[in-house]
């Protein structure tokens, strides 16, 4: 019996056929979820769809090129936030309680030479708890007097 099993040959064609069938099955399934396909199945698409609060909602699928681009963009934005915090540290005045402050007008004049995304980076830094300032949005000229406080 052991000799018979040892003599059985491995079939490359069988392996290739299995992989092709797997790809075909995955393609059929993806076409059922594709709203632009003739095989689109609305009920299936709605049942497998992620909803707000679900794990992975609003995020690209792991391992895709979109996920890779999102990760690179996130890293780039984080570097810009850190650069802005460094600029604030180097040009700002220190308060007695140790916090560092700068006005929006001064920061805008200095940072706009580095990046034209001053307000967007400030908003992201505030979202991450690194800076604080009054108001929802800052406008050049109108909000030049607004004080930006470096928190970390």
Secondary structure as GFF3:
##gff-version 3
##sequence-region A 1 152
A	DSSP	alpha_helix	2	7	.	.	.	ID=ss1
A	DSSP	alpha_helix	12	33	.	.	.	ID=ss2
A	DSSP	alpha_helix	42	48	.	.	.	ID=ss3
A	DSSP	alpha_helix	65	91	.	.	.	ID=ss4
A	DSSP	beta_strand	93	94	.	.	.	ID=ss5
A	DSSP	beta_strand	100	103	.	.	.	ID=ss6
A	DSSP	alpha_helix	104	111	.	.	.	ID=ss7
A	DSSP	alpha_helix	118	127	.	.	.	ID=ss8
A	DSSP	beta_strand	131	132	.	.	.	ID=ss9
A	DSSP	beta_strand	147	150	.	.	.	ID=ss10
###
